[in-house]
Amino acid sequence: MFKKLQAKWNVNGRNLLLIIATFAIGGSICGFLGRKLLLLSGLEKNFGWFLLYIILITILWPFCVILVSFPLGQFAFFKKYIKKILKRVMLSRSFVAGINNNIRIAIFASGAGSNAQKIIEYFRKEPHIKIDLVVCNKPGAGVIKIAGDNNIECLMVNREFPLGSDLFIAALKKRRIDFIILAGFLIKIPSALIMAFPKKIINIHPALLPAYGGKGMYGMFVHEAVIANKENKSGISIHYVDELYDHGEIIFQATYDILPADTAETLAQTIHRLEHTHYPPVIEKIVKKQKTS
């Protein structure tokens, strides 16, 4: 046992004995002081007294051993030893806080990933919201590189690993994903996934719903339809996802007054700017509100 301690602490036999003596003497002083302080307090000896005694000696112990380490020449060892203990305690607290407080988000995207990039950038300095995963269905999509550049794991869905399967949902649950954010994801979300994440899946649509939504209404198809119909307004709609395309409860909308000179291409650029401006802060507001309610 003593040889193992010598090797672990990298000390000779003499210093090992002095370290053990410091532990013993420091612990005895700590126990004595703890009892004296509680006797002076006049508290009745009961469960609360013993609990307070344990707390007191836990607080006093580092000071007592450091005090004893000076005359025994072991101050350098105990300084490092107590630092190591404090570091472990702080790491444990951080780990527990991370489990309890962090909101984990998965971004689902199929294309270039400009919205995904803005969301990742927005939450980079947010201590309690983490972009934990990117899910993609299209090999070679730009969002895959964005995930890699930001050290975020990218999970590919396909026929062997389909969206909404028990295996896929289990993978999300294992990562403790709290919310799913759709950012240009071109696969209809299956009912199984919606049931697994009720009111936890959010989408952005490049038009003012309920108009110009539904199957086939995505990307340039939306803007071409808006311009062809000579609409005077367009915008973005952020909404919860349900079993129908672009149908869930609307969370937020931002509008844009279409100019006579606008084309589908210029409208697309303007709508992109609205998406980049509004989507990340709306996500933050929604996830924080749900997490604390």
Secondary structure by P-SEA (a helix, b strand, c coil): caaaaaaaacccaaaaaaaaaaaaaaaaaaaaaaaaaaaaacccccaaaaaaaaaaaaaaaaaaaaaaaaaacaaaaaaaaaaaaaaaaaaaaaaaaaaccbbbbbbbbccccaaaaaaaaaacccccccccbbbbcccccaaaaaaaaacbbbbbbccccccccaaaaaaaaaacccbbbbccccccccaaaaaaccccbbbbbccccccccccccccaaaaaaaaaacccbbbbbbbbbccccccccccbbbbbbccccccaaaaaaaaaaaaaacaaaaaaaaaaaaaac
